[in-house]
Amino acid sequence: MSTIPETEFSDLATIDWRNKSLSYAQLKAHLPRPEMNTQTATETVQAIIDDVRSRGIQTLKDLAKRFDHVDLDHTRVPQHELDRALEELDPQVRLALEESIDRARVFAAAQRPQDTEVNYANGATVTQRWVAVRRVGLYVPGGLAVYPSSVIMNTVPAQAAGVASLALASPPQQEFGGLPHPTILAAAKLLGIDEVHAMGGAQAVAAFAYGVEVENDERGGIEPVDVISGPGNVFVATAKRLVKGVVGIDAEAGPTEIAILADHGADPSFVAADMISQAEHDANAAAVLITDSAQLASSVRGELLKQVAATKHSERVRQALSGTQSAIILVKDLEQGIEVCNAYAAEHLEIMVSDPESTAARITAAGAIFVGPYAPVSLGDYCAGSNHVLPTNGTALHASGLNVNTFLKAIQVINYNKAALGDVAAHVINLANAEDLPAHGDAVAVRNAQ
């Protein structure tokens, strides 16, 4: 019995909306998203946070043994290990990291907002001043891949903001004697970070948020931070959500995702390669193609069949592409495609249509937009100058990617003399009385009477 050879990658779902007119609410409700048991993660993570708060360094040691299979006597990485990691770094990798740092610094410097001062009349001045937070905890994940690029993406905007104290955490690795990966350490050294901790997961977030005291050790403990930034798995993201308010966070960055808006003119080999590039992160990564061309969809499936089989992490990619979070969405035209993109709010959105610039200008929700066939997401991951720590799972509807403002706070300064207060005294008193807060008005009247 003969079989017909497979010609297309069949594991990727198809959602056909060509003959449907969907409301914004319907689009949001039926978009492909990952299936995650956030309730289970919340219970587990809260228990870890509570344990770190009560037992401190002992919890960090216990969890390093349990999750990372290493024995730690302290989380702090010695300076000589940072020095050695940089000395032993592959020269070509060092050059690539330095280029990435240089480009990121140029873009970050341009983001720094200016202080604003408004002068009214008679000596009335209101100023908004931008002030860097005191201390930041930078999280760099471990696991299936090594992310020195995330060291850059977290550190450079914090330094551009003027943060005085930076601490970095990355999971200890059994292969490297309980230290974070040496390329992570080398990147930290390149950037001038001297406080690096071998700790990962929800426990690292808890240690940064609440601090850890260590007695009778010259390396000291972990001082609490004001902001925690950096991507991670569902447990890291959940921990950041649970400590938000105690500290600021950049975002609840979860599994990576790519959406590609493409028409009949797009190169199917480019589209397939870019979907695979994000799917190789982990089995929960999302890859979504939005197109009005059934022919392109078929050609992309053909390319996926070839390229998935040839890629190093083919099984991981196949799992990601076959999950509920990945799909090809067929739309009737570019207009509907843009509507889908704005409802999906992708972490990474590639635009491969005949007029990519004007189409990109109509996108109102995305972490980062990659315009045209020669701006793949992997460019932004490393050397575009942009930041790759971006909002996921639809949070780009209201959140931004990591930037200098993540590490700044705006302080308003009000400076009025007696004449300037007199100009608005009656208005303040009248509004205070209207709100039944007469003492508010009295605080002005007592000054106006003198």
C-alpha positions as a Python dict, from the first residue, in 0.01 Angstrom:
ca = {
    (1, 'M'): (0, 0, 0),
    (2, 'S'): (157, 330, -111),
    (3, 'T'): (131, 652, 86),
    (4, 'I'): (120, 1006, -47),
    (5, 'P'): (424, 1197, 81),
    (6, 'E'): (348, 1488, 310),
    (7, 'T'): (405, 1822, 134),
    (8, 'E'): (298, 2067, 406),
    (9, 'F'): (351, 2109, 780),
    (10, 'S'): (15, 1991, 911),
    (11, 'D'): (60, 2039, 1287),
    (12, 'L'): (-12, 2413, 1273),
    (13, 'A'): (-380, 2503, 1318),
    (14, 'T'): (-576, 2713, 1069),
    (15, 'I'): (-831, 2976, 1175),
    (16, 'D'): (-1039, 3094, 878),
    (17, 'W'): (-1204, 3432, 925),
    (18, 'R'): (-1235, 3524, 555),
    (19, 'N'): (-1613, 3504, 558),
    (20, 'K'): (-1667, 3638, 908),
    (21, 'S'): (-1718, 3987, 1039),
    (22, 'L'): (-1602, 3977, 1399),
    (23, 'S'): (-1631, 4245, 1665),
    (24, 'Y'): (-1326, 4349, 1863),
    (25, 'A'): (-1452, 4148, 2161),
    (26, 'Q'): (-1500, 3839, 1942),
    (27, 'L'): (-1151, 3875, 1798),
    (28, 'K'): (-997, 3891, 2144),
    (29, 'A'): (-1200, 3594, 2265),
    (30, 'H'): (-1096, 3362, 1981),
    (31, 'L'): (-732, 3452, 1922),
    (32, 'P'): (-478, 3172, 1974),
    (33, 'R'): (-333, 3192, 2324),
    (34, 'P'): (-132, 2952, 2544),
    (35, 'E'): (-309, 2733, 2794),
    (36, 'M'): (-161, 2800, 3139),
    (37, 'N'): (-283, 2708, 3485),
    (38, 'T'): (-209, 3043, 3647),
    (39, 'Q'): (-389, 2948, 3968),
    (40, 'T'): (-150, 2660, 4032),
    (41, 'A'): (148, 2884, 3956),
    (42, 'T'): (16, 3152, 4193),
    (43, 'E'): (-20, 2911, 4486),
    (44, 'T'): (326, 2764, 4429),
    (45, 'V'): (495, 3100, 4385),
    (46, 'Q'): (329, 3260, 4688),
    (47, 'A'): (460, 2976, 4902),
    (48, 'I'): (813, 3036, 4770),
    (49, 'I'): (789, 3410, 4836),
    (50, 'D'): (669, 3349, 5191),
    (51, 'D'): (952, 3102, 5250),
    (52, 'V'): (1218, 3345, 5123),
    (53, 'R'): (1079, 3616, 5351),
    (54, 'S'): (1085, 3391, 5657),
    (55, 'R'): (1401, 3184, 5605),
    (56, 'G'): (1607, 3402, 5370),
    (57, 'I'): (1937, 3260, 5248),
    (58, 'Q'): (1850, 2910, 5366),
    (59, 'T'): (1551, 2901, 5132),
    (60, 'L'): (1769, 3017, 4843),
    (61, 'K'): (2016, 2737, 4919),
    (62, 'D'): (1742, 2476, 4954),
    (63, 'L'): (1574, 2574, 4626),
    (64, 'A'): (1906, 2584, 4441),
    (65, 'K'): (1957, 2226, 4553),
    (66, 'R'): (1602, 2124, 4462),
    (67, 'F'): (1561, 2298, 4126),
    (68, 'D'): (1916, 2355, 4001),
    (69, 'H'): (2088, 2057, 4166),
    (70, 'V'): (2372, 2266, 4307),
    (71, 'D'): (2504, 2328, 4657),
    (72, 'L'): (2549, 2698, 4733),
    (73, 'D'): (2718, 2855, 5031),
    (74, 'H'): (2620, 3204, 4910),
    (75, 'T'): (2442, 3350, 4610),
    (76, 'R'): (2699, 3627, 4545),
    (77, 'V'): (2933, 3553, 4254),
    (78, 'P'): (3295, 3636, 4345),
    (79, 'Q'): (3464, 3913, 4146),
    (80, 'H'): (3739, 3686, 4021),
    (81, 'E'): (3476, 3467, 3852),
    (82, 'L'): (3340, 3768, 3665),
    (83, 'D'): (3693, 3861, 3558),
    (84, 'R'): (3770, 3507, 3447),
    (85, 'A'): (3449, 3478, 3247),
    (86, 'L'): (3534, 3789, 3047),
    (87, 'E'): (3895, 3680, 2995),
    (88, 'E'): (3782, 3343, 2859),
    (89, 'L'): (3498, 3477, 2644),
    (90, 'D'): (3517, 3391, 2274),
    (91, 'P'): (3656, 3706, 2102),
    (92, 'Q'): (3388, 3694, 1832),
    (93, 'V'): (3114, 3674, 2092),
    (94, 'R'): (3273, 3966, 2276),
    (95, 'L'): (3273, 4175, 1959),
    (96, 'A'): (2905, 4092, 1903),
    (97, 'L'): (2816, 4183, 2262),
    (98, 'E'): (3008, 4511, 2237),
    (99, 'E'): (2828, 4603, 1914),
    (100, 'S'): (2493, 4522, 2074),
    (101, 'I'): (2582, 4733, 2380),
    (102, 'D'): (2692, 5029, 2167),
    (103, 'R'): (2371, 5031, 1962),
    (104, 'A'): (2150, 4985, 2267),
    (105, 'R'): (2323, 5274, 2445),
    (106, 'V'): (2267, 5514, 2156),
    (107, 'F'): (1895, 5437, 2148),
    (108, 'A'): (1861, 5444, 2528),
    (109, 'A'): (2034, 5782, 2555),
    (110, 'A'): (1786, 5928, 2308),
    (111, 'Q'): (1492, 5811, 2522),
    (112, 'R'): (1584, 6010, 2833),
    (113, 'P'): (1294, 6256, 2891),
    (114, 'Q'): (1355, 6620, 2968),
    (115, 'D'): (1240, 6794, 3282),
    (116, 'T'): (943, 7027, 3225),
    (117, 'E'): (878, 7365, 3387),
    (118, 'V'): (566, 7576, 3345),
    (119, 'N'): (550, 7935, 3468),
    (120, 'Y'): (208, 8087, 3528),
    (121, 'A'): (179, 8443, 3664),
    (122, 'N'): (309, 8625, 3973),
    (123, 'G'): (570, 8363, 4065),
    (124, 'A'): (366, 8044, 4015),
    (125, 'T'): (583, 7758, 3887),
    (126, 'V'): (512, 7387, 3841),
    (127, 'T'): (795, 7156, 3744),
    (128, 'Q'): (813, 6789, 3654),
    (129, 'R'): (1152, 6635, 3730),
    (130, 'W'): (1263, 6287, 3622),
    (131, 'V'): (1454, 6096, 3889),
    (132, 'A'): (1609, 5751, 3862),
    (133, 'V'): (1502, 5485, 4109),
    (134, 'R'): (1764, 5401, 4374),
    (135, 'R'): (1829, 5033, 4301),
    (136, 'V'): (1723, 4779, 4037),
    (137, 'G'): (1719, 4399, 4030),
    (138, 'L'): (1785, 4260, 3683),
    (139, 'Y'): (1666, 3906, 3610),
    (140, 'V'): (1825, 3699, 3331),
    (141, 'P'): (1671, 3355, 3273),
    (142, 'G'): (1856, 3027, 3229),
    (143, 'G'): (1696, 2700, 3129),
    (144, 'L'): (1686, 2594, 2764),
    (145, 'A'): (1904, 2877, 2633),
    (146, 'V'): (2170, 3127, 2739),
    (147, 'Y'): (2074, 3496, 2732),
    (148, 'P'): (2368, 3737, 2751),
    (149, 'S'): (2158, 3960, 2526),
    (150, 'S'): (1907, 3995, 2810),
    (151, 'V'): (2187, 4124, 3034),
    (152, 'I'): (2234, 4404, 2782),
    (153, 'M'): (1865, 4475, 2733),
    (154, 'N'): (1804, 4505, 3107),
    (155, 'T'): (2120, 4690, 3202),
    (156, 'V'): (2165, 4955, 2934),
    (157, 'P'): (1836, 5145, 2985),
    (158, 'A'): (1882, 5133, 3364),
    (159, 'Q'): (2228, 5282, 3328),
    (160, 'A'): (2100, 5543, 3084),
    (161, 'A'): (1834, 5638, 3340),
    (162, 'G'): (2106, 5696, 3598),
    (163, 'V'): (2033, 5409, 3837),
    (164, 'A'): (2317, 5403, 4091),
    (165, 'S'): (2286, 5043, 4216),
    (166, 'L'): (2234, 4741, 3991),
    (167, 'A'): (2216, 4377, 4096),
    (168, 'L'): (2177, 4089, 3852),
    (169, 'A'): (2034, 3742, 3916),
    (170, 'S'): (2060, 3437, 3693),
    (171, 'P'): (2004, 3070, 3782),
    (172, 'P'): (2302, 2865, 3905),
    (173, 'Q'): (2418, 2601, 3661),
    (174, 'Q'): (2535, 2256, 3771),
    (175, 'E'): (2765, 2242, 3469),
    (176, 'F'): (2951, 2552, 3588),
    (177, 'G'): (2994, 2467, 3954),
    (178, 'G'): (2684, 2649, 4076),
    (179, 'L'): (2760, 2975, 3895),
    (180, 'P'): (2542, 3132, 3627),
    (181, 'H'): (2651, 3061, 3271),
    (182, 'P'): (2995, 3219, 3206),
    (183, 'T'): (2867, 3415, 2907),
    (184, 'I'): (2613, 3580, 3138),
    (185, 'L'): (2893, 3667, 3379),
    (186, 'A'): (3109, 3802, 3097),
    (187, 'A'): (2829, 4025, 2970),
    (188, 'A'): (2773, 4158, 3323),
    (189, 'K'): (3143, 4238, 3354),
    (190, 'L'): (3144, 4413, 3016),
    (191, 'L'): (2861, 4635, 3139),
    (192, 'G'): (3027, 4715, 3470),
    (193, 'I'): (2793, 4515, 3694),
    (194, 'D'): (2982, 4381, 3996),
    (195, 'E'): (2688, 4244, 4197),
    (196, 'V'): (2572, 3917, 4043),
    (197, 'H'): (2375, 3649, 4227),
    (198, 'A'): (2341, 3283, 4139),
    (199, 'M'): (1969, 3249, 4194),
    (200, 'G'): (1672, 3194, 3969),
    (201, 'G'): (1298, 3158, 3952),
    (202, 'A'): (1041, 3302, 4187),
    (203, 'Q'): (1291, 3291, 4474),
    (204, 'A'): (1519, 3541, 4298),
    (205, 'V'): (1227, 3780, 4253),
    (206, 'A'): (1135, 3745, 4621),
    (207, 'A'): (1495, 3803, 4731),
    (208, 'F'): (1515, 4122, 4526),
    (209, 'A'): (1177, 4248, 4645),
    (210, 'Y'): (1220, 4189, 5019),
    (211, 'G'): (1594, 4158, 5062),
    (212, 'V'): (1790, 3883, 5235),
    (213, 'E'): (1999, 3933, 5546),
    (214, 'V'): (2312, 3724, 5589),
    (215, 'E'): (2499, 3744, 5919),
    (216, 'N'): (2871, 3690, 5972),
    (217, 'D'): (2958, 3682, 5602),
    (218, 'E'): (3176, 3947, 5442),
    (219, 'R'): (2980, 3917, 5118),
    (220, 'G'): (2673, 4044, 5300),
    (221, 'G'): (2312, 3985, 5205),
    (222, 'I'): (2088, 4113, 4928),
    (223, 'E'): (1959, 4466, 4968),
    (224, 'P'): (1597, 4522, 4856),
    (225, 'V'): (1549, 4687, 4517),
    (226, 'D'): (1295, 4939, 4393),
    (227, 'V'): (1233, 4788, 4047),
    (228, 'I'): (1267, 4436, 3909),
    (229, 'S'): (1304, 4388, 3535),
    (230, 'G'): (1367, 4100, 3301),
    (231, 'P'): (1188, 3809, 3132),
    (232, 'G'): (1132, 3461, 3268),
    (233, 'N'): (903, 3161, 3276),
    (234, 'V'): (552, 3153, 3418),
    (235, 'F'): (684, 3129, 3775),
    (236, 'V'): (905, 3436, 3736),
    (237, 'A'): (621, 3629, 3574),
    (238, 'T'): (381, 3525, 3850),
    (239, 'A'): (630, 3624, 4120),
    (240, 'K'): (670, 3967, 3963),
    (241, 'R'): (292, 4010, 3963),
    (242, 'L'): (271, 3909, 4330),
    (243, 'V'): (541, 4153, 4448),
    (244, 'K'): (418, 4441, 4232),
    (245, 'G'): (341, 4725, 4469),
    (246, 'V'): (624, 4627, 4701),
    (247, 'V'): (849, 4700, 4403),
    (248, 'G'): (791, 4825, 4052),
    (249, 'I'): (817, 4579, 3764),
    (250, 'D'): (874, 4624, 3394),
    (251, 'A'): (606, 4375, 3283),
    (252, 'E'): (489, 4018, 3337),
    (253, 'A'): (688, 3888, 3043),
    (254, 'G'): (589, 3529, 2969),
    (255, 'P'): (660, 3287, 2681),
    (256, 'T'): (774, 3462, 2364),
    (257, 'E'): (546, 3520, 2067),
    (258, 'I'): (566, 3636, 1708),
    (259, 'A'): (286, 3748, 1476),
    (260, 'I'): (349, 3806, 1107),
    (261, 'L'): (113, 4008, 888),
    (262, 'A'): (189, 3905, 531),
    (263, 'D'): (33, 3925, 186),
    (264, 'H'): (84, 3728, -137),
    (265, 'G'): (415, 3903, -207),
    (266, 'A'): (587, 3783, 110),
    (267, 'D'): (869, 3532, 82),
    (268, 'P'): (739, 3208, 241),
    (269, 'S'): (1092, 3098, 336),
    (270, 'F'): (1137, 3421, 536),
    (271, 'V'): (801, 3377, 709),
    (272, 'A'): (869, 3015, 802),
    (273, 'A'): (1221, 3091, 926),
    (274, 'D'): (1093, 3371, 1149),
    (275, 'M'): (816, 3157, 1296),
    (276, 'I'): (1072, 2886, 1375),
    (277, 'S'): (1314, 3140, 1525),
    (278, 'Q'): (1070, 3220, 1804),
    (279, 'A'): (926, 2869, 1836),
    (280, 'E'): (1271, 2737, 1928),
    (281, 'H'): (1262, 2924, 2260),
    (282, 'D'): (1034, 2670, 2427),
    (283, 'A'): (726, 2456, 2374),
    (284, 'N'): (498, 2738, 2495),
    (285, 'A'): (627, 2992, 2243),
    (286, 'A'): (365, 3130, 2004),
    (287, 'A'): (395, 3178, 1627),
    (288, 'V'): (99, 3326, 1438),
    (289, 'L'): (75, 3407, 1066),
    (290, 'I'): (-201, 3648, 963),
    (291, 'T'): (-257, 3659, 588),
    (292, 'D'): (-517, 3720, 319),
    (293, 'S'): (-338, 3481, 82),
    (294, 'A'): (-429, 3113, 96),
    (295, 'Q'): (-144, 3048, -146),
    (296, 'L'): (109, 3207, 90),
    (297, 'A'): (-31, 3003, 379),
    (298, 'S'): (18, 2683, 179),
    (299, 'S'): (370, 2783, 74),
    (300, 'V'): (464, 2866, 432),
    (301, 'R'): (343, 2522, 542),
    (302, 'G'): (565, 2369, 276),
    (303, 'E'): (863, 2570, 401),
    (304, 'L'): (788, 2475, 760),
    (305, 'L'): (792, 2108, 667),
    (306, 'K'): (1147, 2145, 533),
    (307, 'Q'): (1285, 2394, 783),
    (308, 'V'): (1146, 2239, 1101),
    (309, 'A'): (1301, 1906, 1010),
    (310, 'A'): (1638, 2074, 950),
    (311, 'T'): (1656, 2298, 1257),
    (312, 'K'): (1854, 2197, 1567),
    (313, 'H'): (1563, 2212, 1814),
    (314, 'S'): (1308, 2056, 1580),
    (315, 'E'): (1108, 1873, 1847),
    (316, 'R'): (1075, 2185, 2060),
    (317, 'V'): (973, 2388, 1754),
    (318, 'R'): (717, 2128, 1651),
    (319, 'Q'): (563, 2134, 1999),
    (320, 'A'): (537, 2513, 1992),
    (321, 'L'): (384, 2525, 1644),
    (322, 'S'): (130, 2255, 1728),
    (323, 'G'): (16, 2422, 2052),
    (324, 'T'): (-302, 2622, 2102),
    (325, 'Q'): (-96, 2942, 2098),
    (326, 'S'): (14, 2903, 1733),
    (327, 'A'): (-191, 2920, 1413),
    (328, 'I'): (-233, 3054, 1062),
    (329, 'I'): (-519, 3305, 1057),
    (330, 'L'): (-677, 3360, 715),
    (331, 'V'): (-839, 3704, 675),
    (332, 'K'): (-1040, 3848, 388),
    (333, 'D'): (-817, 4151, 332),
    (334, 'L'): (-540, 4365, 479),
    (335, 'E'): (-793, 4576, 668),
    (336, 'Q'): (-915, 4277, 865),
    (337, 'G'): (-556, 4168, 911),
    (338, 'I'): (-471, 4497, 1081),
    (339, 'E'): (-774, 4459, 1308),
    (340, 'V'): (-655, 4113, 1409),
    (341, 'C'): (-304, 4244, 1478),
    (342, 'N'): (-434, 4524, 1698),
    (343, 'A'): (-650, 4281, 1896),
    (344, 'Y'): (-370, 4024, 1930),
    (345, 'A'): (-115, 4285, 2049),
    (346, 'A'): (188, 4073, 1970),
    (347, 'E'): (513, 4090, 2156),
    (348, 'H'): (687, 4089, 1816),
    (349, 'L'): (495, 4187, 1502),
    (350, 'E'): (651, 4156, 1158),
    (351, 'I'): (496, 4341, 864),
    (352, 'M'): (558, 4176, 526),
    (353, 'V'): (310, 4342, 291),
    (354, 'S'): (341, 4556, -21),
    (355, 'D'): (347, 4885, 173),
    (356, 'P'): (495, 4788, 511),
    (357, 'E'): (569, 5141, 636),
    (358, 'S'): (215, 5277, 606),
    (359, 'T'): (73, 4951, 740),
    (360, 'A'): (305, 4961, 1041),
    (361, 'A'): (186, 5316, 1113),
    (362, 'R'): (-167, 5179, 1161),
    (363, 'I'): (-64, 4930, 1429),
    (364, 'T'): (-170, 5051, 1772),
    (365, 'A'): (-80, 4751, 1989),
    (366, 'A'): (252, 4566, 1971),
    (367, 'G'): (564, 4535, 2181),
    (368, 'A'): (787, 4598, 1880),
    (369, 'I'): (713, 4622, 1506),
    (370, 'F'): (955, 4488, 1247),
    (371, 'V'): (899, 4655, 911),
    (372, 'G'): (967, 4482, 580),
    (373, 'P'): (1140, 4161, 476),
    (374, 'Y'): (1483, 4253, 612),
    (375, 'A'): (1392, 4331, 972),
    (376, 'P'): (1347, 3987, 1135),
    (377, 'V'): (1274, 3958, 1506),
    (378, 'S'): (1618, 3808, 1566),
    (379, 'L'): (1768, 4143, 1458),
    (380, 'G'): (1580, 4307, 1746),
    (381, 'D'): (1685, 4027, 1980),
    (382, 'Y'): (2048, 4122, 1941),
    (383, 'C'): (2170, 4417, 1738),
    (384, 'A'): (1894, 4651, 1614),
    (385, 'G'): (1945, 4889, 1905),
    (386, 'S'): (1589, 4831, 2027),
    (387, 'N'): (1502, 4636, 2343),
    (388, 'H'): (1390, 4274, 2334),
    (389, 'V'): (1224, 4270, 2679),
    (390, 'L'): (867, 4320, 2559),
    (391, 'P'): (509, 4268, 2681),
    (392, 'T'): (354, 3931, 2598),
    (393, 'N'): (16, 3753, 2598),
    (394, 'G'): (-180, 4058, 2484),
    (395, 'T'): (-42, 4298, 2745),
    (396, 'A'): (98, 4519, 2468),
    (397, 'L'): (-256, 4658, 2459),
    (398, 'H'): (-156, 4868, 2760),
    (399, 'A'): (212, 4800, 2835),
    (400, 'S'): (542, 4902, 2676),
    (401, 'G'): (869, 4729, 2618),
    (402, 'L'): (1158, 4786, 2856),
    (403, 'N'): (1298, 5136, 2815),
    (404, 'V'): (1465, 5417, 3010),
    (405, 'N'): (1133, 5531, 3157),
    (406, 'T'): (1097, 5192, 3330),
    (407, 'F'): (1366, 5307, 3571),
    (408, 'L'): (1255, 5667, 3616),
    (409, 'K'): (988, 5832, 3826),
    (410, 'A'): (837, 6175, 3766),
    (411, 'I'): (829, 6410, 4064),
    (412, 'Q'): (614, 6721, 4043),
    (413, 'V'): (740, 7032, 4222),
    (414, 'I'): (495, 7317, 4304),
    (415, 'N'): (645, 7655, 4387),
    (416, 'Y'): (395, 7944, 4451),
    (417, 'N'): (461, 8269, 4631),
    (418, 'K'): (194, 8465, 4823),
    (419, 'A'): (78, 8666, 4521),
    (420, 'A'): (47, 8356, 4305),
    (421, 'L'): (-154, 8178, 4575),
    (422, 'G'): (-379, 8482, 4604),
    (423, 'D'): (-463, 8458, 4232),
    (424, 'V'): (-633, 8120, 4279),
    (425, 'A'): (-728, 8130, 4649),
    (426, 'A'): (-1099, 8188, 4590),
    (427, 'H'): (-1113, 7902, 4338),
    (428, 'V'): (-944, 7661, 4579),
    (429, 'I'): (-1182, 7761, 4861),
    (430, 'N'): (-1490, 7725, 4639),
    (431, 'L'): (-1383, 7381, 4514),
    (432, 'A'): (-1300, 7267, 4868),
    (433, 'N'): (-1646, 7371, 4988),
    (434, 'A'): (-1807, 7199, 4687),
    (435, 'E'): (-1637, 6876, 4794),
    (436, 'D'): (-1735, 6931, 5160),
    (437, 'L'): (-1371, 6957, 5262),
    (438, 'P'): (-1374, 7305, 5418),
    (439, 'A'): (-1042, 7259, 5599),
    (440, 'H'): (-877, 7240, 5259),
    (441, 'G'): (-1004, 7590, 5191),
    (442, 'D'): (-907, 7709, 5539),
    (443, 'A'): (-545, 7609, 5470),
    (444, 'V'): (-546, 7865, 5187),
    (445, 'A'): (-757, 8129, 5364),
    (446, 'V'): (-523, 8143, 5665),
    (447, 'R'): (-237, 8231, 5436),
    (448, 'N'): (-438, 8474, 5226),
    (449, 'A'): (-547, 8664, 5539),
    (450, 'Q'): (-193, 8750, 5651),
}
